[in-house]
Amino acid sequence: QVQLMESGGGSVQAGGSLTLSCIVSHKYETITMGWFRQLPGKEREGVAIIDHLGIVDYADSVKGRFTISADNTRNTLRLQMNTLKPEDTGMYYCATNGGGIVRREARLLRFAYNFWGQGTQVTVSS
């Protein structure tokens, strides 16, 4: 059974920082995990992905501002968000494929992930 629980959302002014955390309960040696977000009125989109080898991918909109990391046991996932913008406002979700490898070209696509947290709200004011 795979379970995920996010924390760390909140409200911040533009230019500020937030760190999101996700506890991932799993039993896999190979796994891909990441962060997605759903902005108001838009589809859920991939933000940052990391796998068991530490290979990361970022959406173009967050490159240079967000950093994804996971601890050595791959049970804690974090997203450090710097230089936040009002357009980053939305619900943020952590997700995992539940073991195995996600094809590189699919890593930022939500259909590649089977398990999701409940989400945490991030609000950036101007």
Backbone bond lengths (Angstrom), bond angles and torsions (degrees), N, CA, C in turn:
res aa  C-N    CA-C-N  psi(-1)  N-CA   C-N-CA  omega(-1)  CA-C   N-CA-C  phi
1 Q - - - 1.452 - - 1.528 108.64 -
2 V 1.300 115.68 127.56 1.454 121.80 179.06 1.521 108.74 -104.04
3 Q 1.304 115.94 129.93 1.462 120.54 178.29 1.513 109.53 -132.69
4 L 1.319 116.64 145.05 1.457 122.29 -179.88 1.529 108.94 -134.27
5 M 1.325 115.97 141.50 1.453 120.10 177.25 1.518 109.96 -142.44
6 E 1.336 115.93 119.63 1.456 121.61 -178.90 1.529 111.29 -89.96
7 S 1.318 114.24 157.98 1.457 121.32 171.29 1.518 108.18 -155.55
8 G 1.326 115.96 164.94 1.456 119.80 173.01 1.509 116.24 105.08
9 G 1.318 117.73 -2.49 1.455 118.48 177.17 1.510 111.35 -69.20
10 G 1.317 116.09 172.11 1.453 120.18 178.83 1.502 111.64 165.14
11 S 1.328 115.16 -163.78 1.458 121.13 -179.31 1.518 109.70 -113.23
12 V 1.317 115.57 141.10 1.460 121.13 -178.80 1.518 108.43 -151.15
13 Q 1.324 116.03 155.15 1.458 119.26 175.69 1.511 110.80 -82.25
14 A 1.308 115.57 156.60 1.458 121.19 178.77 1.536 109.84 -54.00
15 G 1.329 114.73 137.32 1.455 120.53 -177.15 1.512 113.30 92.70
16 G 1.324 116.41 -11.59 1.451 121.21 -179.29 1.520 113.12 -82.64
17 S 1.328 115.03 -175.30 1.467 121.97 -176.91 1.520 111.15 -131.35
18 L 1.320 114.45 151.46 1.459 122.89 172.50 1.511 108.33 -143.72
19 T 1.327 115.87 151.16 1.457 121.14 173.84 1.519 108.97 -121.42
20 L 1.309 115.79 123.98 1.455 121.93 175.12 1.522 109.45 -97.86
21 S 1.321 116.02 143.40 1.468 121.10 176.23 1.513 109.55 -126.69
22 C 1.317 115.08 152.32 1.465 120.66 178.61 1.517 108.36 -142.68
23 I 1.311 116.19 124.03 1.458 120.97 173.81 1.527 107.48 -89.74
24 V 1.317 116.12 122.48 1.461 122.06 -176.74 1.517 108.80 -113.59
25 S 1.318 116.06 112.69 1.466 120.58 177.32 1.520 108.29 -92.54
26 H 1.334 116.54 114.58 1.470 120.51 -179.18 1.506 108.65 -156.53
27 K 1.324 115.21 175.45 1.467 120.34 -176.49 1.514 112.26 -131.12
28 Y 1.343 117.13 20.91 1.451 120.85 -171.52 1.524 112.85 -99.07
29 E 1.341 115.31 145.69 1.454 120.86 173.99 1.522 110.74 -83.38
30 T 1.312 116.03 -35.96 1.461 120.67 176.68 1.521 107.89 -111.04
31 I 1.307 115.43 128.60 1.464 119.32 -176.13 1.518 110.03 -158.48
32 T 1.288 115.58 150.93 1.466 122.27 174.30 1.521 107.71 -121.82
33 M 1.314 116.02 131.33 1.464 120.89 -176.88 1.516 108.88 -134.91
34 G 1.292 115.33 159.68 1.450 115.95 178.26 1.510 114.09 -174.47
35 W 1.314 113.25 -175.94 1.451 122.75 179.95 1.517 110.70 -117.08
36 F 1.300 114.33 135.51 1.457 122.35 174.32 1.529 107.92 -123.05
37 R 1.299 115.80 163.83 1.455 119.03 175.14 1.524 110.21 -144.05
38 Q 1.318 113.75 153.16 1.458 119.72 175.59 1.512 107.57 -123.38
39 L 1.305 115.13 108.13 1.447 121.56 179.37 1.526 108.43 -81.96
40 P 1.334 117.63 154.76 1.469 120.75 -177.17 1.526 112.38 -52.78
41 G 1.313 116.24 123.92 1.453 121.59 176.68 1.512 115.26 76.83
42 K 1.336 117.13 10.21 1.463 119.70 -176.83 1.525 111.29 -125.43
43 E 1.320 114.73 166.63 1.455 121.02 177.47 1.528 110.18 -74.71
44 R 1.324 116.03 156.90 1.456 120.70 176.33 1.527 108.94 -66.38
45 E 1.325 116.15 133.60 1.466 120.46 -175.94 1.524 111.19 -129.61
46 G 1.325 115.18 150.63 1.449 120.14 177.31 1.517 111.38 -73.10
47 V 1.322 115.75 139.68 1.463 121.97 -179.76 1.523 110.88 -111.74
48 A 1.329 116.39 -53.56 1.462 120.68 -176.93 1.517 108.64 -155.47
49 I 1.333 115.77 139.01 1.464 122.06 -176.05 1.523 109.15 -130.92
50 I 1.333 116.37 145.18 1.456 121.95 174.69 1.518 108.56 -140.83
51 D 1.324 117.17 146.78 1.455 119.40 177.92 1.522 110.47 -118.41
52 H 1.342 116.45 -177.16 1.460 121.51 -174.80 1.536 111.76 -65.77
53 L 1.337 117.56 -16.45 1.464 120.87 177.78 1.528 111.48 -91.49
54 G 1.341 116.36 -3.92 1.454 119.96 -177.53 1.512 114.48 84.30
55 I 1.325 117.06 9.18 1.461 120.38 177.86 1.526 108.75 -76.00
56 V 1.321 116.07 130.62 1.464 120.56 -174.82 1.525 111.27 -118.40
57 D 1.303 114.92 154.19 1.460 123.13 172.36 1.521 108.04 -138.20
58 Y 1.321 115.44 145.07 1.460 120.94 179.58 1.520 110.64 -130.40
59 A 1.318 115.27 148.02 1.455 119.51 169.09 1.528 108.27 -67.51
60 D 1.325 116.43 146.77 1.469 120.21 -178.52 1.530 111.54 -57.11
61 S 1.314 116.80 -33.24 1.463 120.87 -175.18 1.527 113.64 -68.74
62 V 1.336 117.17 -16.29 1.471 119.01 -177.24 1.527 112.66 -118.51
63 K 1.304 118.54 -3.60 1.462 121.25 -178.91 1.525 110.75 -57.96
64 G 1.326 114.65 133.49 1.453 119.84 -179.29 1.522 113.82 86.31
65 R 1.331 117.01 -11.51 1.473 120.19 -179.31 1.530 111.75 -116.13
66 F 1.326 117.38 -35.87 1.457 122.25 -177.23 1.522 109.45 -108.11
67 T 1.337 116.40 147.15 1.455 122.06 176.47 1.520 109.14 -134.09
68 I 1.324 116.30 125.75 1.454 121.40 177.62 1.532 108.61 -99.27
69 S 1.331 116.09 143.93 1.458 120.54 177.21 1.516 109.30 -150.01
70 A 1.321 114.89 159.90 1.455 121.45 176.55 1.521 108.06 -140.67
71 D 1.323 116.97 148.33 1.460 118.47 178.37 1.530 109.96 -76.21
72 N 1.325 116.47 173.74 1.463 120.84 -174.36 1.519 113.14 -62.68
73 T 1.307 117.23 -27.70 1.460 119.93 179.88 1.523 111.74 -85.07
74 R 1.334 115.58 -6.72 1.472 122.29 -178.50 1.529 110.82 58.04
75 N 1.330 115.94 34.67 1.456 120.60 175.44 1.522 113.08 -109.84
76 T 1.316 116.95 -10.24 1.459 120.96 176.80 1.510 108.62 -126.89
77 L 1.294 115.24 123.49 1.457 123.31 -178.13 1.527 107.91 -114.06
78 R 1.328 116.63 136.32 1.469 119.82 179.95 1.522 110.57 -130.23
79 L 1.301 114.57 153.99 1.460 121.52 173.99 1.523 107.19 -133.68
80 Q 1.329 115.54 109.27 1.455 121.62 175.55 1.517 107.93 -88.05
81 M 1.316 116.22 120.16 1.464 120.81 -176.47 1.518 108.99 -116.04
82 N 1.322 115.72 115.28 1.457 122.30 179.75 1.521 110.33 -113.54
83 T 1.309 115.60 163.26 1.462 122.40 178.05 1.524 110.37 47.55
84 L 1.307 115.28 51.27 1.458 120.44 -176.98 1.522 111.38 -66.27
85 K 1.327 114.59 146.32 1.452 122.55 -179.37 1.526 109.43 -119.52
86 P 1.327 117.83 155.87 1.475 119.06 177.03 1.527 112.79 -55.42
87 E 1.332 117.11 -32.19 1.464 120.28 179.68 1.524 113.27 -72.74
88 D 1.319 117.93 -3.67 1.470 121.40 172.62 1.527 111.53 -85.15
89 T 1.320 117.92 -5.44 1.458 121.99 -178.73 1.517 111.12 -63.15
90 G 1.341 116.48 129.30 1.449 120.73 178.94 1.510 111.05 168.16
91 M 1.320 114.92 -174.74 1.462 121.52 176.64 1.522 108.03 -94.01
92 Y 1.312 115.88 129.43 1.461 122.12 -178.20 1.523 110.06 -108.77
93 Y 1.326 115.59 133.80 1.452 122.35 -177.05 1.524 109.97 -124.59
94 C 1.322 117.13 141.31 1.460 119.21 167.19 1.530 107.54 -97.46
95 A 1.313 114.80 152.52 1.455 120.72 -174.60 1.515 109.84 -149.97
96 T 1.321 115.11 157.69 1.454 120.96 174.01 1.514 110.07 -145.76
97 N 1.320 115.55 155.08 1.456 119.53 177.60 1.531 111.61 -82.03
98 G 1.347 117.07 -8.74 1.457 118.52 178.71 1.508 113.36 79.50
99 G 1.331 117.37 29.07 1.461 120.11 176.26 1.518 111.36 108.39
100 G 1.324 115.93 146.54 1.449 120.26 -179.76 1.520 112.06 93.87
101 I 1.309 113.72 -173.43 1.460 120.64 -174.61 1.527 110.07 -110.98
102 V 1.304 116.05 135.33 1.464 121.65 173.00 1.525 107.68 -97.12
103 R 1.305 116.99 131.43 1.460 120.88 178.04 1.526 110.03 -55.30
104 R 1.317 115.59 139.94 1.465 120.50 -174.10 1.517 112.01 -54.12
105 E 1.318 116.15 -39.93 1.465 119.20 -175.93 1.525 112.19 -73.03
106 A 1.332 117.73 -12.18 1.458 121.17 -177.78 1.526 113.24 -106.52
107 R 1.314 117.34 -0.85 1.455 119.94 -169.13 1.517 113.76 -62.43
108 L 1.293 119.20 -30.98 1.461 121.40 -179.78 1.523 113.05 -94.98
109 L 1.322 116.69 9.98 1.460 121.39 -178.63 1.514 110.49 -101.28
110 R 1.303 116.49 132.51 1.466 119.91 -171.24 1.530 112.66 -66.92
111 F 1.347 118.80 -26.33 1.456 119.91 -176.48 1.524 112.21 -66.82
112 A 1.347 116.90 -16.14 1.465 120.88 -178.22 1.528 112.80 -79.25
113 Y 1.341 117.52 -4.54 1.452 121.13 -173.45 1.516 110.67 -119.58
114 N 1.327 115.28 134.84 1.457 121.09 -174.00 1.525 114.10 -103.69
115 F 1.318 116.31 -20.25 1.456 119.48 -173.74 1.525 109.46 -124.56
116 W 1.338 115.22 135.51 1.460 121.40 -172.59 1.522 111.38 -134.89
117 G 1.325 115.83 147.69 1.447 120.71 170.31 1.520 110.13 -80.73
118 Q 1.314 115.77 -179.97 1.462 120.74 -175.89 1.529 112.26 -84.04
119 G 1.318 117.03 -13.92 1.458 121.09 177.44 1.511 112.87 98.07
120 T 1.323 115.65 151.82 1.455 121.85 175.80 1.533 107.89 -139.30
121 Q 1.312 116.75 135.70 1.448 122.19 -173.77 1.524 111.80 -82.86
122 V 1.330 115.34 134.01 1.462 122.40 173.32 1.524 107.79 -119.57
123 T 1.314 116.59 124.83 1.455 121.31 179.85 1.518 108.93 -125.14
124 V 1.336 115.64 123.23 1.459 121.55 -179.87 1.520 108.08 -116.28
125 S 1.321 115.84 119.74 1.455 120.30 -178.46 1.532 110.20 -99.45
126 S 1.319 114.22 149.51 1.473 119.15 -178.26 1.516 111.97 -87.48
